[in-house]
Amino acid sequence: MIGSTGVPQTPEFDAAPDGPQTSAGGLHEMAEARISDRALQRTIETELVPRLLMAHRVGVAPRSSDAVQPRRISDAELNAFIDEVVGLEDSAAPAFVRRLLDEGVSVEAVYLDLLAPTARELGIRWEDDECSFVDVTVALGRLQRVLRDLSQYFQADAAKAPDSAGHVLLTCLPGEQHTLGLILVAEFLMRDGFHVLVGAPWSEEDLLTQVRTEWFDVIGFSAGCDSRLSHLKRDIARIRTASRNPNVRILVGGQVFSLEQELVRRVGADGWARDAKEAPVIVRQLLEAGAMMSTSLEAGSLPANTFDDAGPIA
């Protein structure tokens, strides 16, 4: 948020999420019934994801050159925030973030060193059965509200960039739960001057229709595990064929590529981003490389397909 003087002000945080509410009793009844992994995925995809995407669908936000004096977030503060996110009070997590901002922590640090690792920890706790369906659902809703309220403030916390650096589509495979990471990547790209469309997991046909009808310079995928990489490889190949932009660049991200970077080439992508902060740098590099390839193709010095397929994904 920008005050009347043009200086970014500490954002106000809502105490309750948007949209219809579910009673605590109803949530606990679902938890006691041990809802399956698929049920959790469906809830995240059909209820939480659309709310996350509403305020982050398209655009380049206005910004100011004023910046907050940075301060690191300690491990103790991260652990305390995770406890607040899964605690009983809805207002505790926003109040925690507000205090950090007042003490000089940058919004960028909140994104990278607080929200992102908290989301990862929630995933670990769910997999280890340390968090119930209720815990994960409520915690993700709280992170969503913090992220929503920080968005304008974050966009103001950067030097002014060109009106449009390019058009980027970000998505993930059906069944993936890593939508918070996509939103964080979108925030950094928007702040760097890109127009960004963030899509909840689409069906294959919906995704192909999207790339046929709209121009995208870069399409980014998030992948959380290696079990879906053969599906991702197939989708990337079909997107390249269907894309309105014949020289579209493909970006991937996610823990699986951090563990084995060779997978980036094997799925047919052009590059990968280690985290949200690195994403704008990598996207610009992909666009520069793509422009050089287009020039070379026009001159007849490169074959039409320069990607070296390393064979099937195991």
Secondary structure, DSSP 8 states (H G I E B T S, - for coil): -B-TTS-B------SS-SS----HHHHHHHHHTT--HHHHHHHIIIIIHHHHHHTTSS-----BS---------HHHHHHHHHHHTSS-TTHHHHHHHHHHHTT--HHHHIIIIIHHHHHHHHHHHHTT-S-HHHHHHHHHHHHHHHHHHHHHHHHBS----S-S-EEEEEE-TT--THHHHHHHHHHHHHTT-EEEE--S--HHHHHHHHHHS--SEEEEE---GGGHHHHHHHHHHHHHH-SSTT-EEEEESHHHHH-THHHHHTT-SEEESSTTTHHHHHHHHHHHHHHHHHHHHHT-S-S----------
